């Protein structure tokens, strides 16, 4: 991250690979790997922010990023980024558009750009998901909602 750049709280600053001007940096090379998502907990997912949210990016390629995220995120939207979440662990409710819905392991959540989402309320354990964002989210592409 360049000096003077800040990602909007409470989302992690490494959620996007962009410059302060909003231009995407060159894509990283993707390497063949197996990620044992069940072992990805606590500090292995990065430092928690002020609401306990953690995220770690594993791949960034032309047009998309893949990360694992866990914890509570306030209701927000991304005007320019589509997001797909695959729920790995935990059961809870999230906002998706204008409805509060229940998610559980095995659910696939499709979030088109501009769709309000988040506001996670855990029911059983913290909600842990694989998140795919396309295009990669710029630091200024998060609008917090009430």
VENFEN-V205438 format. One record per residue. PSI is psi in radians with two decimals (NA if undefined). OMEGA is omega in radians with two decimals (NA if undefined). Layout:
PSI|OMEGA ; PSI|OMEGA
//
This chain:
2.38|-3.11 ; 2.68|3.10 ; 2.37|3.13 ; -0.18|3.10 ; 2.44|3.07 ; 2.29|2.99 ; 2.57|-3.14 ; 2.32|3.08 ; 2.69|0.05 ; 0.26|-3.12 ; 2.66|-3.03 ; 2.51|-3.12 ; -0.35|3.14 ; 0.29|-3.11 ; -0.23|-3.11 ; 2.68|3.07 ; 1.32|-3.12 ; 2.85|3.08 ; 3.04|3.11 ; -0.51|-3.12 ; -0.11|-3.13 ; -0.05|3.11 ; 2.44|3.11 ; 2.45|3.07 ; 2.94|3.12 ; 2.49|-3.13 ; 2.55|3.05 ; 2.78|3.04 ; 2.42|3.05 ; 2.32|3.11 ; 2.60|3.07 ; 2.24|-3.10 ; 2.80|2.98 ; 2.24|3.12 ; 2.02|3.14 ; 1.56|-3.01 ; -0.50|3.12 ; -0.42|3.13 ; -0.12|-3.09 ; 1.67|-3.14 ; 2.84|3.05 ; -2.35|-3.05 ; -0.30|3.07 ; -0.32|3.09 ; 0.27|3.11 ; 3.01|3.14 ; 2.49|3.10 ; 2.51|3.05 ; -2.91|-3.04 ; -0.25|3.09 ; 0.21|3.06 ; 0.16|-3.13 ; 2.38|3.09 ; 2.57|3.11 ; 2.47|3.08 ; 2.17|3.10 ; 2.35|3.14 ; -0.42|-3.14 ; 2.44|3.04 ; 2.10|-3.13 ; 3.01|3.09 ; 2.00|3.02 ; -0.15|-3.10 ; 2.73|2.96 ; 2.66|3.09 ; 2.23|3.13 ; 2.92|2.98 ; 2.32|-3.14 ; 2.60|3.14 ; 2.50|3.06 ; -3.02|-3.04 ; 2.33|3.11 ; 2.35|3.09 ; 2.82|3.10 ; 2.29|-3.08 ; -3.13|3.03 ; 2.79|3.09 ; 1.87|-3.11 ; -0.48|-3.02 ; 0.16|-3.06 ; 2.23|2.98 ; 2.60|3.13 ; 2.42|3.06 ; 2.21|3.13 ; 2.32|3.01 ; 2.05|-3.06 ; 2.13|-3.13 ; -0.83|-3.04 ; 2.78|3.04 ; 2.68|3.06 ; 2.45|3.14 ; -3.08|3.05 ; 2.59|3.06 ; 2.79|2.97 ; 2.37|3.04 ; 1.84|-3.00 ; -2.25|-3.12 ; 0.27|-3.12 ; 2.52|3.00 ; 2.13|-3.05 ; 2.71|3.10 ; 2.37|3.06 ; 2.63|-3.12 ; 2.92|3.13 ; 2.36|-3.13 ; -0.23|3.13 ; 2.51|3.04 ; 2.11|-3.07 ; 2.11|3.13 ; 2.15|-3.06 ; 1.66|3.10 ; 2.64|3.12 ; 2.48|-3.13 ; -0.02|-3.11 ; 2.16|3.05 ; 2.41|3.11 ; 3.01|-3.13 ; -2.59|-3.07 ; 0.68|-3.05 ; 2.29|3.02 ; 1.84|-3.11 ; 2.47|3.03 ; -0.80|-3.14 ; 1.82|-3.11 ; 2.97|3.07 ; 2.53|3.11 ; 2.16|-3.13 ; 2.30|-3.05 ; 2.67|2.88 ; 2.26|3.13 ; 2.21|3.07 ; 2.17|-3.13 ; 2.30|-3.13 ; 2.22|-0.16 ; 2.97|3.10 ; 2.42|-3.05 ; 2.21|3.06 ; 2.67|-3.12 ; -0.51|-3.12 ; 0.30|-3.08 ; 0.61|3.04 ; 2.12|3.08 ; 1.99|3.13 ; 2.47|-3.10 ; 2.83|3.09 ; NA|NA
//
